[in-house]
Amino acid sequence: MRWLIIAIIFLVSAVSYLDRTNISIAAQPVRAEFGLSQVQLGTILTAFMLGYALTQPFAGRLADRFGGYRVIAGGIVWWSALTALTACVASGTAYAFALLILMRALLGIGESVIYPASNRLVANWIPVHERGLANGIIFAGVGFGAGVAPPLVTFVMLVHGWRASFWISAAVGLAVLALWIWFARERAGDHRWVGARELDLIEKNIAGGKPVSDPPEALLRWRAIASNRNIRLLTISYFCFGYTAFIFFTWFFTYLSTVKGLDLKSSGLYAMLPFIAMAIACAFGGWMSDRITFRHGKRIGRCWPAAAGMGLAAMFVALATQVADARLAALVLAFGSGSLYLSQSAFWTLSADLGRSSAGSVSGFMNLGCQLGGAAVAQITPIVAGHYGWTASFLVTSVASVIGAVCWLLIDPKAELHGVRSASIVAQPPLVADVRKTP
C-alpha cells in the first residue's frame, strides 16, 4: 500500500507539471494574441516562480501542522481553478498583461504545497531505507508530466486553440483530485487496506519509531532551520538545481522552435526528450542511492551520486551549445536533464532525514532555493540571450550546475538538526516522555 500511495503522489506531481508548463508550450500563440515581448513573457513565467517560491516554507509548515493529505487536496483544487481562469483572460482586456501575471502568481501559490506536503507523507509512510526510491518515483512525475505536456498541449492547441489546452489541464487535475480523496490517507495506520505486517514494518522503520503526530510546539523553529549549515548548503545547491532544471520548463521549447528552427510539431516531439530522461533518471537515481547508502553509508550513497549527477549535467548542457543539428542538440540536452535528475531524490530524502517531525518545513525551506533559481532563470535567460546569444544563456546554466555539485561535497549527511530528537533515543520507550519535555 505504501508504494500505491507513492504512485498516486507521482500522478499528482505529473499533473502539477502539466499545469505549470502548458504556458511555455503555448508561448508563441499567447505572445501573438496578447502582443507580448520575450521579456514580458519571461515576467509572466517569473510570476509563477515567485508565487511558488516565496510560499514554500509556509507550505511546508502547513503540511506539518495539518497533514499532507488535506494540504495536497486543497492545492489541487486551487491550481486547477487558476489554470482554467488563466484561459479566461481576454486579450482585449485593458489589463490583460497584469491579469496574466496575477493568475500565474496565484497558480504558483497553489502548487507550492505539493512537494513539501509529499515529503511530509514520505516521512509518515516510507521507511528510511526506501526513501530514495520513493522520492525518485514522486519526482519522476515531474519528467512524466512535463514530457506528456508538449504533445498533449500542442495537439489540443493546433486543433482547438491554446485556451482549450488549459481547460483540459484543469479537468485532468480534478480527476486526480477524486482519486486522491478516495484513495490516499495521512498515515498508514489510518488506511484500512494496510495489512498488519506492512504497518509494523513502516512504524518500526520511519524516523522516531512511529508515525509523526507531534503537537505544533514540537516543530522546529525557523531560526534552527535557517541557521543550520547543511540546510543552507542544500538550499544553495537546490537553487543551482532549479536554475538548471527550469531552463527546460521555461525556455527549452522556445529554444527549439525559434532558435533551432524546428516546426511546432517537431518541437513538441523533441521537447519530450529531456522530460522522459528526467522521469527515468529520478527513479533510477533514487533506487541507486538507496542501494549505495545501504552498503556504504549516507556520505557515499546520498552526496556523491548527487554531486556526480549535477557535474554531468553541467557538461552535457555546455556540450549542447556546440551542436549545430537541432535534433542532436535536443538529445544531448536530454542527457543533461537526465544527469541532473539523478540528484533529485537525494535532496528530498536528506531533508526528510534531517527534518524528522518538521520534514515539511525543512523541505519547504530548501525548495525555496530551487524555485528562486527557477524564477531567476525564467527572467535572466531572455536578457542574456538578447545581449550575448542563447549559447551564453546555456553556459550560465552549466556554471550553476557545477556550483550545486560542489555544495553536495561539503554536506554532512549524518549531522542532526539542533532540536530534532534522535531516532535512537525516541525508540527507547522509557525515555520518550522525558525527551518530549526537553525544551
Disulfide bonds with the S-S distance in Angstrom:
none
